[in-house]
Amino acid sequence: MQNGMHTDTERCVRAVQSKDARFDGWFFTAVLTTRIYCRPSCPVVPPKPENMTFYPSAAACQQAGFRACKRCRPDTSPGSPEWNQRADLVARAMRLIADGTVDREGVPGLAARLGYSTRQIERQLLAELGAGPLALARAQRAQTARLLIETTALPMAEIAFAAGFSSIRTFNDTVRDVFALSPSELRNRRPKTTVLTPGTLTLRLPFRTPLNPDNLFGHLAATAVPGVEEWRAGAYRRTLRLPYGHGIASLTPRTDHIACRLTLSDLRDLPVAISRCRRMLDLDADPVAVDDQLRTDPVLAPLVDKAPGRRVPRTVDEAEFAVRAVLGQQVSTAAARTHAARLVTAHGERVDDPEGGLTHLFPSVESLAAVDPESLAMPRTRRTTFTTLVAQLADGTLHLGVESDWTETRARLLSLPGFGPWTADVIAMRALGDPDAFLPTDLGIRRAAQELGLPSTPAALTARAAAWRPWRAYAVQYLWATDSHPINFLPV
């Protein structure tokens, strides 16, 4: 599937007529006769092709005067895979908008982060998505408002503020415009069985099937830092450092969604918390496109067929992951967790977990930059790597974020002392989200390659892996899954 699918009318019509859920989030169908927009898999009888028009985003539908379908709820589709598999300006802007940058910093803040003028950003987003940054942020605010209306008993005034609206009137008008219902009508449509726990939000995170939760949750559980993360009763739980406060997320895999429970100290962080959980679990991926490409290699095909839909386990905090990658250099998973847990206990901020089990936020880079290097129980060379990394992250010399340019950031990481290709690539894969990051020097990958009859030297394996592009990070997940050994972080 390619960028601009909404312009391929024939293909879009076929997807709508077959109610193909794989295309949800890739494009939206607007019905000219009813002025309603839907996801491709909407359960209602498809309209006549001449009454359909297609848009690349919900915001573009809303700007054109269409309202969200009450049956298929298109605003709850998985996000477009485009924004996580591309590294261009529009994709980086979309990742920042999902992370709440426009609501917090305005369009000038978005432009400053990307190094472009506001006019350039608006022109490019409008050209590709049919909506500018303000319209895209408004669509996100409307979805946040809907979630809060349906999953909490909060007064509407509090919901308006938490969702980022400047006034109750704007909140009421936007909800009515987008959903063709007033906020109170939306709340009345909520199932009577809904159980509301004060301070906790319960929601469903959709994804494109198939999704194989084994490596995804298995990896997060195996590398969990005590106090910050835990695996409990079938759920992965962790603390979140957020723009306005902190939170705790509990994520449980289900057959057609991830059950998500969020406890937030400030409700304004809801869209950011959702965006980061989705990103950590790689929920906007297009597994069919990925697996189809990897199946073209006869060695990978049986691995894909055996357990399709593997995702890349990512992170909710890019700087935290980089620190943990350095702590994990040339040691076992258990040792890496011990190092991280010591830092958390000594320098992390304490939080209250209503369910017990989680005690701290992972330390901020500012607090880690102030740590006495002599107190770090690690070899002197790794101590230098650690202190250089946290100092550059703390003073802004190095920035790791959803908007980071993958190639440029990888080069910056490789220039740091103690950073080899493995560390830079594991950060590119799991923190920056590069779907094509590859780890040919990784011990588990080399062992898997040897067992499968693939070339096992890094250069030869990289040459063979060219056929897996642009999805080599997913090939890594399939290769890792063949190894029954515990996860080890060995190469630098």
N, C-alpha and C positions, 0 to 999 in steps of 0.2 A: 504494500500500500504506500502511496506517495503523498507528499505534501499537496494540498489543494484538491483533495478528493471531492469536495462539494461541487467542483466545476464539471465533474464527470457525471452528467445527468443520468445517462443510461445505467451506469453502475449503481448510483444512489437509488434509482427507482427499483432495481432488482433487489437491493438490500432491504428496502422498505417492504416490498411485496412478499419477501421470504421471512420478514420479521427477524433479521439476523442480528443477534445481540453483540456479535463481535465488532460491529461498526458503531455501537453506542459510544458517543464522545468524539468520534472521527468527524461527524457532521450532524446537522440537525435539519429536520424536515419541517418546513412551514407550509401550512395549508391555506391557500388563498381565499377559499370560500368561508372558512370558520375563523380565520385570523388566529389560529392556534399553532404552536410549534411542538414537535414531538421528537423523541429519540427513534432511531430506525426500528427498534424492536417493539414499538407501541402495540399493545394487544388489540386495539380497535381495528375495524375493517379499514384497510389502506385506502386513501383517497384516490381519485383518478389521477393518472400521471400528469395530465394538463393542469391539475389544481395544486401540484406540488412545486415548491421552490426550495433550494437548499442553501444553508448557511454554514460557515465554518465554526461558529461559536454561538452559545446561548445569548451572549451580549448583543451580537449582530441581529439575532431574531427580535430581541426586545427593542433594540433601536429602530427596527423597521416596523414596530407596532404590533408584533405578535405576542400572544400570552402563552404561558406554559400549560401544557396539557395536564389535566387533573388526574388522568389515569396512569400515564407512564412516567410522570414527574421527570422531565428531561434534565432538570437542573441537578438531579442526583446521579447522572451518568458518570462512569469513570472518566477521568480527564483524558484529553487527547494524548496518545503516546508520543506525538510529535515533540512536545515540550521537554521530554526527558531523554529523547534520543538524538536531539540536534544541539549544536553548539553555537548557532548563529544568534544575531541580535534579538530577533523576535522570540526565539525559544528562551533565551536568558531573561528577557523582559517578562515573559509569561511565568517563569519560575519565581521571579521576584514578586509579581502581582499576587500569585497564589500564597506567597509568604507574607502578604499584608503590607508590602512596602508603600504602595500608593496611599493606603489609609493612614499610615503613620507619618510618611515623609512627603506626600504629594507627588505629582508628576515630576517636578524639579528634582526631588530626591531620587526617584527612579532613574532619571536621565543621568544624574551625577554618578550613581553607582555603576552605570554602564559606560560612562565616558562619551556620551552623545548629547546633542541638544534635544530639548523637549520636542521641537518640531520634527526632527529626524525620527524620534521614537514614535510619535503620533502618526506620522506618515506611513512608516513601515507596518505598524500594527493595523492601521486602517486598511492598508492594501491587502494584507494577508488574512485578517480576521474580521474585517467589516465593522470593526469597533475600535475606538481609541482606548487608552489606559483608564480614563475615568469611567467609561461605560463598562469595561471589563471588571473594574473594582466594584462598581454598583451591582453588577450581576452577582458577584461573590457576596456582597453585603446582604442582598435579598435572600440568597441561599442560607446564610448564617442566621438571618432573622427567622426564616421558616423552621430551621432546626430548633432554635430556642423556643419558638412558639409551641412546637409539637412535642418537645422532650423535657420542658420545664414548666413549673407553675409560676414563673416570674411575672410580675406586672409588666404590661406592654412598654411602659416608660423605661424600665431597666433593660428590656430586650433591645429597644431602639438604640440606647447608649452602647450596650455591649456589642451590637452588630455594626457599630461605626457610623450611625446616622447622626446628622447634626441637629435634627429636631424631630419631634413626634410627628409633625405634619409630613415631613419628607419620608419618614418611615412608613406612615399609613399610605401615602400616595404611591410609593415604590412597590410595596407589597400588593396593593390593588392593581397597579399597572402590570406587574409581572405574573401574578397568579390569578387575577380576576376574582379575588376574594379579599375581604378585609382581614386584618390580623385576627379579630375575634371569630370570624367565620372559619379561618384556617384552624384555630384552636378547637372549635366545636366539631370539626371533622376528624379529630384525633380519635383513634380506637379507644373505646371505653375501658379496655383491659390494660392500657398503658399504666405502668407503675412508676411513679416519680419519686426519686430519692433526692432530698434536698442537697444541693452542692455537687451532685453528680449528674453528668449527661450521658445518656446511653444512645448510641447510634450505630448504623450499619455502614461500613465502608465497602462500596461495590468494587468489583474487578471484572476483567474479561477472563472467561474460563478458557483453558483449564488453569488451575493454580495448584502447584504441588507444595504443600506447606512444610514438608519434611526438612529440606535443607534451610529454608528460610527461617523457620522458628528454631530448628535444631542449632543452627549457627549462633543465633542471638542468645539462646539459652546456654550453649556451651561456653561462650565467651563473656557471659554476664558478670558485671562487676558488683560484688556484694554491697548492699546499701543503696545502689543506684538502679540495679536491675534484678529481676528474679523471674523464675518460671514457677508458677503455682497453679495447681488445679486446671491444667490445660490452657493457661493464659500466660503470655509474656507481659510483664509489667515493668515500667521504668518511670523515673522522674524526668521532668522536662524543664529546661531553663527557657523561658519565653520572654518576649519583649516587655510585657507589663507585669510579670510575676512568674510563678512557677506552676507546674501541674504534675499529675500522675496519670499515665495512660495504661489501660489494661486491654490487651488485644488477644482475641480468641478466634482461631480459624474455624469457619463454618463452610458448608458445601458451596454456597453461592455468595457469601460476603464475609467480611471480618467483623465480628462483634467488637465494638469499641466502647469502653467506659472511660470517661474523662472526669477528673476532679481538678478544677482550676481555681487559683487564688484570685484571678481577674478574668471575667467572662469575655473581655475584649480580645483575649488570646485564643478564643475558640477556632477561628479560621486557620490561624497559624498552626495550632496544635494538630488539627485535622490534616493540614497540608504536610506537616512533618511526619506524621504517622503513615500517611499514604506513601510518602517518598521512601521512608525507611523500609517498608514492605514491598516497594516497587509495584504498587497496585495499578499504575497507569500503563504498564507494559502491554504490548500486543503479543501474547505468547504464540499465537498461530503463525505470525510472520517470523518470529525468532526461530521457532521449532522447524518450520518448513525449510528455512535456510540451512540450519544445522543438519537436518536429515539428508541433505545432498551429499554429505560425507558418509561413506558406507561404514566407517568405524563409529561415528557418533550416532548414526540412525538407530541402532538397537537401544542405546542409552536413552535417547529421546522417547522412543516408543514405549519403553518400560515405565517411564515416569515423566510424562510431558508436563509442561507448564512450570518449570523451575524459574524462580525469580532470583535477582541479585539482592542479598540482604544488604541494606544500606545503613544510614544513620540519621538521627534527628539533630545532630550537631557536628558540623564538619571539623571544627577546631578540636573538639573532644576526640573525634576519631583519629585525627593526625597524632595527637598526644599518645593515644593508646597504641597506635601502630608503632611508634618509637619504643614504648615500654615493652612491646612484644617482639622486638628484634632479637633473633637468635636465642629465644627462650621458649619453653613450652607454654601452652595455653594456661595451665595452672599457675605458672610463675608470673605470667603477664597479668592475670587476674589479681594475684597477691600484691604485685607492685601497685596496680591501679587502686586496689582497696585501701592500701596504706595512705596513698595521696588523698583519697576521698575522706578518710577518717580525719586526717590532719588538716586538710585545707578546704573541704567541701562545705557548703552551707547546709545546715540541718533543715529538714522539712518534716511535717507531720503527715503520716500516712494513715488514713482512717482504718485501713485494713491491716496495718502493721506490716513489717517486712522491709519496707523501703525507708531509709533514714536521711539520705543526703542528695543534693544535686552534685553532679560531677564538678570539680573545682573550675572556676573561670580561669582563662589564660592570664588575666591580670594577677590573680592570687598565686598562680603557679610561677609567674615571672618573679615574684618576690621571695620564692623559696630559697633557702640557703643550699647551694649545690652540694655542700659537704654532707647534708642530711639525706641525700639520695643514695639508696643502697643499690648502686649499679656501677659497672666499669667506667673509668674516667672518660673514655672516648664516647660512650653512650650518654654520659652525663652532659658532655659538650653538645651532643646532638639535641638532647632534650632542652637544655637551657637556651640554645640558639633558636630553636623552633618556637618556644613559648615567648621569648623576648620579641621575636619578629611578629608573632600573632598579636601580642599585647600592644605593640606600638604602631600596628597597622602597616608595617613594611611588607608583611605577607598577609594576604586576605584569602580565606577559604570560605566560599559561600555558594548558594544556589546559582549565582550569576557568574561564577568564575569561568574564565576561558580555559578549557581542559588542557590544550597544548601548552599555552603560556604558563599556566600554574604548575604543570608537571615539570617544565624546564626550571622554574623558580625553585621547586622542591629539590631537584637534582643538584642545584648549586649549593645547597646547605651541607655542612659537614655531617658525615655519617648517613647521608641519604643515597642509597643505591636504587637501581631500577625497581626492585621488588617493593620497597617502601613507597616510592612515588606512584607506582602503578596500583597498589592496593588502596592508596588514598584516592587516586583518580577513579577507581572502580566503585568503592564503597562510600566515599564521602562526596566526591564531586559528581558521581552518577554517570561517568563515561561508559556507555554500553559496549564499547570496543576495547576497553582496557584489558591487558593480557599479562599473565604472570608465568612466563616460560621458565624462570629460575626457581619457582616454588617447588618445595620438596614433594608435596602431595601431587602436584600436577605432573612432575617428572616421573614419579612412581606409577601414576595412572597411565601415562603415555607408554611407559615400558611394558606394562601388563597388557595394554591393548594393541601393542605392535606399532605404535606411532613413534616417530623419531623422538628421542628423549633429550638430546642436547638442545640448549636454548635456541641457538641459531636455526637448527633444522626444524625444530617444532614451530618456531615463529613463521618460517617459510611455509610449512604445511598449513598453519592456521590462517593464512591469507584468505583461504576459501570460506572461512567462517565469518569474515567481516560483513557488516559492522556489528556483529553480535558476539565477539570473542569473550566478553565478560560472562555471558550466559554459557558458553562452552566450558568456561572454568568451573561453573557450578555443576555441570554434568560430569566433568572429569573428577572433581573433588568427591562427588557422591560415590565413586567407585572405590574410594579408599576407606577401609574400615578403621584406620588408625585415628586417634584423637586429633583434633585440629591443632596444628603447630605453626607458630610464626617463626620461621628460621632465617631465610635469607635477608640481607639488608638491601 
